[in-house]
Amino acid sequence: MERRQILEDAIRQLSPGEQQAIKMLKIREMSLNEAAVASGMTVGALKVATHRALKKLRDLLSDRKEKS
């Protein structure tokens, strides 16, 4: 499986809010303020969602690597 597909599969395992935060900030490269306005979240809530999402992604991808 290629890296992009692995990452997309991992992102689908996140909550909807975490998925949205990752897609806006890391994939679309929006600023925090732009992403907050677009999502209707506060900047603080967006930072928390992003932090949690990145931790979950690291854990998911690490677990996958260990199983390989």
DSSP file (Angstrom, degrees, kcal/mol; ACC not computed):
  #  RESIDUE AA STRUCTURE BP1 BP2  ACC     N-H-->O    O-->H-N    N-H-->O    O-->H-N    TCO  KAPPA ALPHA  PHI   PSI    X-CA   Y-CA   Z-CA
    1    1 A M              0   0    0      0, 0.0     2,-0.1     0, 0.0     0, 0.0   0.000 360.0 360.0 360.0 137.7    0.0    0.0    0.0
    2    2 A E     >  -     0   0    0      1,-0.1     4,-2.1     4,-0.0     3,-0.3  -0.378 360.0-109.9 -79.8 160.0    1.4    3.4   -0.9
    3    3 A R  H  > S+     0   0    0      1,-0.2     4,-2.6     2,-0.2     5,-0.2   0.871 115.2  54.6 -56.4 -43.0    2.0    6.1    1.8
    4    4 A R  H  > S+     0   0    0      1,-0.2     4,-2.6     2,-0.2    -1,-0.2   0.920 109.7  46.8 -60.3 -44.1   -0.8    8.4    0.7
    5    5 A Q  H  > S+     0   0    0     -3,-0.3     4,-2.5     2,-0.2    -1,-0.2   0.891 111.0  52.3 -65.1 -40.3   -3.3    5.6    1.0
    6    6 A I  H  X S+     0   0    0     -4,-2.1     4,-2.0     2,-0.2    -2,-0.2   0.927 112.0  46.0 -61.3 -45.2   -2.0    4.6    4.4
    7    7 A L  H  X S+     0   0    0     -4,-2.6     4,-2.6     2,-0.2    -2,-0.2   0.914 111.6  50.9 -65.2 -43.4   -2.3    8.2    5.6
    8    8 A E  H  X S+     0   0    0     -4,-2.6     4,-1.9     1,-0.2    -1,-0.2   0.899 109.9  50.7 -61.1 -40.6   -5.8    8.6    4.2
    9    9 A D  H  X S+     0   0    0     -4,-2.5     4,-0.5     1,-0.2    -1,-0.2   0.905 111.3  48.2 -62.5 -41.5   -6.9    5.4    5.9
   10   10 A A  H >< S+     0   0    0     -4,-2.0     3,-1.2     1,-0.2     4,-0.3   0.906 108.9  53.0 -65.9 -41.9   -5.4    6.7    9.2
   11   11 A I  H >< S+     0   0    0     -4,-2.6     3,-1.8     1,-0.3    -1,-0.2   0.870 101.6  60.4 -61.8 -36.9   -7.2   10.0    8.8
   12   12 A R  H 3< S+     0   0    0     -4,-1.9    -1,-0.3     1,-0.3    -2,-0.2   0.699  96.6  62.0 -64.8 -17.8  -10.5    8.3    8.3
   13   13 A Q  T << S+     0   0    0     -3,-1.2    -1,-0.3    -4,-0.5    -2,-0.2   0.538  88.7  91.6 -84.8  -6.6  -10.1    6.8   11.8
   14   14 A L  S <  S-     0   0    0     -3,-1.8    39,-0.0    -4,-0.3    -3,-0.0  -0.397  90.2 -93.3 -81.5 163.3  -10.1   10.2   13.4
   15   15 A S     >  -     0   0    0      1,-0.1     4,-2.8    -2,-0.1     5,-0.2  -0.329  42.1-104.4 -67.5 160.2  -13.3   11.9   14.7
   16   16 A P  H  > S+     0   0    0      0, 0.0     4,-2.4     0, 0.0     5,-0.2   0.889 122.2  49.7 -55.7 -41.1  -15.0   14.3   12.2
   17   17 A G  H  > S+     0   0    0      2,-0.2     4,-2.2     1,-0.2     5,-0.1   0.887 111.9  47.6 -65.5 -39.4  -13.7   17.4   14.0
   18   18 A E  H  > S+     0   0    0      2,-0.2     4,-2.5     1,-0.2     5,-0.2   0.896 111.3  51.2 -68.2 -40.8  -10.1   16.0   14.0
   19   19 A Q  H  X S+     0   0    0     -4,-2.8     4,-2.7     1,-0.2     5,-0.2   0.937 110.9  48.8 -59.4 -46.4  -10.3   15.1   10.4
   20   20 A Q  H  X S+     0   0    0     -4,-2.4     4,-2.5    -5,-0.2     5,-0.2   0.915 111.1  49.7 -61.1 -44.6  -11.5   18.6    9.5
   21   21 A A  H  X S+     0   0    0     -4,-2.2     4,-2.6     2,-0.2     5,-0.4   0.931 113.5  45.6 -61.8 -46.6   -8.7   20.2   11.6
   22   22 A I  H  X>S+     0   0    0     -4,-2.5     4,-2.4     1,-0.2     5,-1.3   0.927 113.5  49.1 -63.5 -45.6   -6.0   18.1    9.9
   23   23 A K  I  <>S+     0   0    0     -4,-2.7     5,-2.9    -5,-0.2     4,-0.5   0.912 116.4  41.7 -63.0 -42.6   -7.4   18.6    6.4
   24   24 A M  I  <5S+     0   0    0     -4,-2.5     6,-3.0    -5,-0.2    -2,-0.2   0.925 125.7  31.4 -71.9 -44.0   -7.7   22.4    6.8
   25   25 A L  I  <5S+     0   0    0     -4,-2.6    -3,-0.2    -5,-0.2    -2,-0.2   0.869 131.7  26.0 -86.1 -37.6   -4.4   23.1    8.6
   26   26 A K  I  <5S+     0   0    0     -4,-2.4    -3,-0.2    -5,-0.4    -2,-0.1   0.781 131.0  30.4-100.9 -30.7   -2.0   20.4    7.3
   27   27 A I  I   <S+     0   0    0     -5,-1.3    -3,-0.2    -4,-0.5    -4,-0.1   0.890 131.5  30.7 -95.6 -50.2   -3.4   19.5    3.8
   28   28 A R  S   <S-     0   0    0     -5,-2.9    -3,-0.2    -6,-0.2    -4,-0.2   0.599  98.0-137.6 -83.1 -10.7   -5.0   22.8    2.6
   29   29 A E        +     0   0    0     -6,-0.3    -4,-0.2     1,-0.2     2,-0.1   0.860  39.7 167.2  55.9  42.0   -2.4   24.8    4.6
   30   30 A M        -     0   0    0     -6,-3.0    -1,-0.2    -7,-0.1     2,-0.1  -0.477  38.8-106.9 -77.8 155.4   -5.0   27.3    5.9
   31   31 A S     >  -     0   0    0     -2,-0.1     4,-2.7     1,-0.1     5,-0.2  -0.357  31.6-106.9 -73.4 164.1   -4.0   29.6    8.8
   32   32 A L  H  > S+     0   0    0      1,-0.2     4,-2.5     2,-0.2     5,-0.2   0.921 121.8  48.7 -57.7 -44.3   -5.5   29.0   12.2
   33   33 A N  H  > S+     0   0    0      2,-0.2     4,-2.3     1,-0.2    -1,-0.2   0.916 112.0  47.8 -65.1 -42.7   -7.8   32.0   11.8
   34   34 A E  H  > S+     0   0    0      1,-0.2     4,-2.6     2,-0.2    -2,-0.2   0.931 114.6  46.3 -61.8 -45.8   -9.0   30.9    8.4
   35   35 A A  H  X S+     0   0    0     -4,-2.7     4,-2.3     2,-0.2     6,-0.3   0.880 110.8  52.8 -66.3 -38.2   -9.6   27.4    9.5
   36   36 A A  H  X>S+     0   0    0     -4,-2.5     4,-1.7    -5,-0.2     5,-0.9   0.929 112.3  44.6 -63.3 -45.2  -11.4   28.6   12.7
   37   37 A V  H  <5S+     0   0    0     -4,-2.3    -2,-0.2     1,-0.2    -1,-0.2   0.937 115.1  48.3 -63.6 -46.6  -13.7   30.8   10.6
   38   38 A A  H  <5S+     0   0    0     -4,-2.6    -2,-0.2     1,-0.2    -1,-0.2   0.848 119.3  38.3 -64.1 -35.2  -14.4   28.1    8.0
   39   39 A S  H  <5S-     0   0    0     -4,-2.3    -1,-0.2    -5,-0.2    -2,-0.2   0.663 102.6-125.2 -91.2 -17.5  -15.1   25.4   10.7
   40   40 A G  T  <5S+     0   0    0     -4,-1.7     2,-0.2     1,-0.3    -3,-0.2   0.607  70.4 126.2  79.1  11.3  -17.0   27.5   13.1
   41   41 A M      < -     0   0    0     -5,-0.9    -1,-0.3    -6,-0.3    -2,-0.2  -0.639  65.6-109.5 -96.7 157.3  -14.6   26.5   15.9
   42   42 A T     >  -     0   0    0     -2,-0.2     4,-2.3     1,-0.1     5,-0.2  -0.447  31.7-111.4 -75.5 161.6  -12.6   28.8   18.1
   43   43 A V  H  > S+     0   0    0      1,-0.2     4,-2.4     2,-0.2     5,-0.2   0.909 120.0  52.1 -60.1 -41.3   -8.8   28.9   17.5
   44   44 A G  H  > S+     0   0    0      2,-0.2     4,-2.2     1,-0.2    -1,-0.2   0.918 109.6  47.1 -61.6 -45.2   -8.3   27.2   20.8
   45   45 A A  H  > S+     0   0    0      1,-0.2     4,-2.6     2,-0.2    -1,-0.2   0.872 111.7  52.0 -64.8 -36.9  -10.7   24.3   20.0
   46   46 A L  H  X S+     0   0    0     -4,-2.3     4,-2.4     2,-0.2    -2,-0.2   0.898 108.5  50.4 -66.6 -40.7   -9.0   24.0   16.6
   47   47 A K  H  X S+     0   0    0     -4,-2.4     4,-2.6     2,-0.2    -2,-0.2   0.916 111.9  48.0 -62.4 -42.9   -5.5   23.8   18.2
   48   48 A V  H  X S+     0   0    0     -4,-2.2     4,-2.7     2,-0.2     5,-0.2   0.934 112.2  48.6 -63.9 -46.3   -6.8   21.1   20.6
   49   49 A A  H  X S+     0   0    0     -4,-2.6     4,-2.4     1,-0.2    -2,-0.2   0.895 113.2  48.1 -60.9 -40.5   -8.4   19.1   17.8
   50   50 A T  H  X S+     0   0    0     -4,-2.4     4,-2.7     2,-0.2     5,-0.2   0.923 111.4  49.6 -66.9 -44.5   -5.2   19.3   15.7
   51   51 A H  H  X S+     0   0    0     -4,-2.6     4,-2.0     1,-0.2    -2,-0.2   0.934 114.2  45.0 -59.7 -47.5   -3.0   18.3   18.7
   52   52 A R  H  X S+     0   0    0     -4,-2.7     4,-2.5     1,-0.2    -1,-0.2   0.906 113.2  51.0 -63.8 -41.9   -5.2   15.3   19.4
   53   53 A A  H  X S+     0   0    0     -4,-2.4     4,-2.8    -5,-0.2    -2,-0.2   0.922 109.7  49.1 -63.1 -44.7   -5.5   14.3   15.8
   54   54 A L  H  X S+     0   0    0     -4,-2.7     4,-2.5     2,-0.2    -1,-0.2   0.892 111.4  49.9 -63.9 -39.1   -1.7   14.4   15.3
   55   55 A K  H  X S+     0   0    0     -4,-2.0     4,-2.5    -5,-0.2    -1,-0.2   0.935 112.1  47.6 -63.9 -45.3   -1.1   12.3   18.4
   56   56 A K  H  X S+     0   0    0     -4,-2.5     4,-3.1     1,-0.2     5,-0.2   0.912 111.9  50.2 -62.1 -42.3   -3.7    9.7   17.2
   57   57 A L  H  X S+     0   0    0     -4,-2.8     4,-2.9     2,-0.2     5,-0.3   0.925 110.1  49.9 -62.5 -43.8   -2.1    9.7   13.7
   58   58 A R  H  X S+     0   0    0     -4,-2.5     4,-2.4     1,-0.2    -1,-0.2   0.933 114.0  45.9 -58.5 -45.2    1.3    9.1   15.2
   59   59 A D  H  X S+     0   0    0     -4,-2.5     4,-2.7     2,-0.2    -2,-0.2   0.929 114.2  47.5 -64.2 -45.9    0.0    6.3   17.3
   60   60 A L  H  X S+     0   0    0     -4,-3.1     4,-2.0     1,-0.2    -2,-0.2   0.924 115.9  43.8 -61.9 -45.1   -1.9    4.7   14.4
   61   61 A L  H  X S+     0   0    0     -4,-2.9     4,-2.1    -5,-0.2    -1,-0.2   0.853 113.5  51.2 -71.5 -34.0    1.0    4.9   12.0
   62   62 A S  H  X S+     0   0    0     -4,-2.4     4,-2.4    -5,-0.3    -2,-0.2   0.921 110.2  49.4 -66.6 -44.0    3.4    3.7   14.7
   63   63 A D  H  X S+     0   0    0     -4,-2.7     4,-1.6     1,-0.2    -2,-0.2   0.902 111.4  49.9 -60.8 -41.0    1.2    0.7   15.4
   64   64 A R  H  X S+     0   0    0     -4,-2.0     4,-0.9     1,-0.2    -1,-0.2   0.907 110.5  49.5 -64.2 -42.0    1.0   -0.1   11.7
   65   65 A K  H >< S+     0   0    0     -4,-2.1     3,-0.5     1,-0.2    -2,-0.2   0.894 108.7  52.6 -65.1 -39.6    4.7    0.1   11.3
   66   66 A E  H 3< S+     0   0    0     -4,-2.4    -1,-0.2     1,-0.2    -2,-0.2   0.835 107.8  52.1 -65.5 -32.3    5.3   -2.2   14.3
   67   67 A K  H 3<        0   0    0     -4,-1.6    -1,-0.2     1,-0.2    -2,-0.2   0.701 360.0 360.0 -77.2 -19.3    3.0   -4.8   12.8
   68   68 A S    <<        0   0    0     -4,-0.9    -1,-0.2    -3,-0.5    -2,-0.2   0.476 360.0 360.0 -76.0 360.0    4.8   -4.8    9.5
